[in-house]
Amino acid sequence: MASQPQHTDLFYETHILCCCNQRPEGHPRSCCADRGGRNFMESISRRVAEMGLTNVTVTEAGCMERCELGPAMVIYPDAVWYTYENEDDVEEIIESHLKGGQRVERLVLDPDQKLPKPKALDLLDVVVSDVRDETADIKSIVVKAADGGDLPKFEAGAHIDVITATGLRRSYSLASNPGDRSSYLLGVLREPASRGGSVWIHDNVKPGDRLQITRPLNNFPLDDSAPAHILIAGGIGITPILAMARTLNGLDAKYQLHYCTRTPEGTAFRKEVEAIAGDSLTYHHDGGDPSRGIKLDEVLGDAPAGAHVYVCGPKTLIDAVRAAAAEWGEERVHFELFSAAPDQNYINEPFDIYLSRRRMDLTVPADRTILEVVREAGINADSSCEQGLCSTCQVRVISGEIEHRDQILSTQDKARGDTMMICVSRGKAGEKLVLDL
C-alpha cells in the first residue's frame, strides 16, 4: 500500500490517474468531467505538492468506463479505484491512503461494481451539555462532540439536522460563534403543529443525553463582500442571525440588527443578543400586531448604498422584507424559510425520469413525487424537510425541462436548469428528466 515515497530508484512511486472525460452536453451517461473530475484532479495535484510528496504524480485520464460510479480515480501500483464527491473525500484519500497507507474503504470501487453503493448517512455523535428555557416556548440547546474533540467547522447561516428517537431528521439553525468549534448552540421553538421534532426535543432532551446530528449545511450564507448588512430576525429566526452578528463583529463589518418579537419577555437569547450587537441592535415588540412592528420602508430606505439584507422568521415577515426590497435585486436579499409556502394550485402531470447512474427508466405519476418513486424503486435517496426548503434531496439534472417548486434555488439557478429538489419539483408534462442518480 502506498504511503510517503520510499523507493528513490523509481521515477514515480505512486501514480494517480483521474478521469476527466468530457461527453457531449446532456449525454444520458454523463461523465466524470461534469461530476467535478477536473476540479478534483487539480485539488489532488495541489495537495500533493503542498505535502511535498515528490514521488507521486497526478495525471488526467480519458474515459475509464466507470461513468455511472464517477468521478473516478485509480492509484497505482496499488490498483485501488476510488469515487469521491467533495473536497473532504479528496482530503481523506490523501491523508489516509497516500500518507498513511490505508485504503478509504467507504470510497473504494470494487472490481465488479456496476452501481453506486448505498450511502450511509454521515452522522456525528454529540452530547447535550446544556438546555435552557429562553422563553415560554423556546429552548436553547448546547451540544458538544461525544469524543470531546472539535465539531466540524461551519459558517454563519448554517443549520444541522437532529435525528429524533423515531428516526426523523429535523433542521435547526446554528446560533453559536462559527469560530468556536467546541460546541453548537441551537434554538428550538415548540411548534403546536410539530411534525415530530420540536415537541420531542422540548419534552425529552436534557443535559447528558446523546444525540446524532448531521454535518452543517448552509443555504443562508453571509456575503462578506457587501459594504454593509441589515439583519432582520423574527422570533426564533434570531438563531442564524445571531451567528451572523458574531461573524460580522469578528470582521469589524458594518451592520444593523432588527429583532422583532411580541414582547420583551418573549425575546429569546436577549442578553446574548444585546451583548453581541450592542448599539447595532434595535428591538421591535409588536404585541402580535405586525402594523406596530418594524417599519421596513424606513429601515431599508436608510440602508447604506449596496447593503445586503438578511431575514429569518415567520413567512409573513420574510414576504414583507422581500417586497420592500424588491428593487434591491435578488443577489442582495437573503432569507431562510422554516415552512413551505401555501399550495400555489400546481397541477401535477405524469412524466418520466431516467436515472443515469443506474440506467433505469421510471415514470412519476401525477400523485407521486420523484423522491417517492425513486425510493419505491429501492434506491436510498436522502431527504429531510420534504417541503423544498432544505436542499438535502438536491439532485443534478443532466437534461430535461424542470418545473421548480422549491424555495431554495435562486432565479438564476432555476434558469440554468441543472439541479432540482426531488421532494417537490417535477418534470414538465410528458417530459423526460435525466437525473444524476
Secondary structure as GFF3:
##gff-version 3
##sequence-region A 1 437
A	DSSP	beta_strand	14	19	.	.	.	ID=ss1
A	DSSP	alpha_helix	37	50	.	.	.	ID=ss2
A	DSSP	beta_strand	56	61	.	.	.	ID=ss3
A	DSSP	three_ten_helix	67	69	.	.	.	ID=ss4
A	DSSP	beta_strand	72	76	.	.	.	ID=ss5
A	DSSP	beta_strand	80	83	.	.	.	ID=ss6
A	DSSP	alpha_helix	87	92	.	.	.	ID=ss7
A	DSSP	pi_helix	93	99	.	.	.	ID=ss8
A	DSSP	three_ten_helix	105	107	.	.	.	ID=ss9
A	DSSP	beta_strand	123	133	.	.	.	ID=ss10
A	DSSP	beta_strand	138	145	.	.	.	ID=ss11
A	DSSP	beta_strand	159	163	.	.	.	ID=ss12
A	DSSP	beta_strand	169	173	.	.	.	ID=ss13
A	DSSP	beta_strand	184	189	.	.	.	ID=ss14
A	DSSP	alpha_helix	198	204	.	.	.	ID=ss15
A	DSSP	beta_strand	210	214	.	.	.	ID=ss16
A	DSSP	beta_strand	229	234	.	.	.	ID=ss17
A	DSSP	three_ten_helix	235	237	.	.	.	ID=ss18
A	DSSP	alpha_helix	238	251	.	.	.	ID=ss19
A	DSSP	beta_strand	255	261	.	.	.	ID=ss20
A	DSSP	three_ten_helix	264	266	.	.	.	ID=ss21
A	DSSP	alpha_helix	270	277	.	.	.	ID=ss22
A	DSSP	three_ten_helix	278	280	.	.	.	ID=ss23
A	DSSP	beta_strand	281	285	.	.	.	ID=ss24
A	DSSP	three_ten_helix	290	292	.	.	.	ID=ss25
A	DSSP	alpha_helix	296	301	.	.	.	ID=ss26
A	DSSP	beta_strand	308	312	.	.	.	ID=ss27
A	DSSP	alpha_helix	315	324	.	.	.	ID=ss28
A	DSSP	three_ten_helix	326	328	.	.	.	ID=ss29
A	DSSP	three_ten_helix	330	332	.	.	.	ID=ss30
A	DSSP	beta_strand	333	336	.	.	.	ID=ss31
A	DSSP	beta_strand	351	355	.	.	.	ID=ss32
A	DSSP	beta_strand	360	364	.	.	.	ID=ss33
A	DSSP	alpha_helix	370	376	.	.	.	ID=ss34
A	DSSP	beta_strand	394	399	.	.	.	ID=ss35
A	DSSP	beta_strand	402	403	.	.	.	ID=ss36
A	DSSP	alpha_helix	411	416	.	.	.	ID=ss37
A	DSSP	beta_strand	419	421	.	.	.	ID=ss38
A	DSSP	beta_strand	426	427	.	.	.	ID=ss39
A	DSSP	beta_strand	432	435	.	.	.	ID=ss40
###
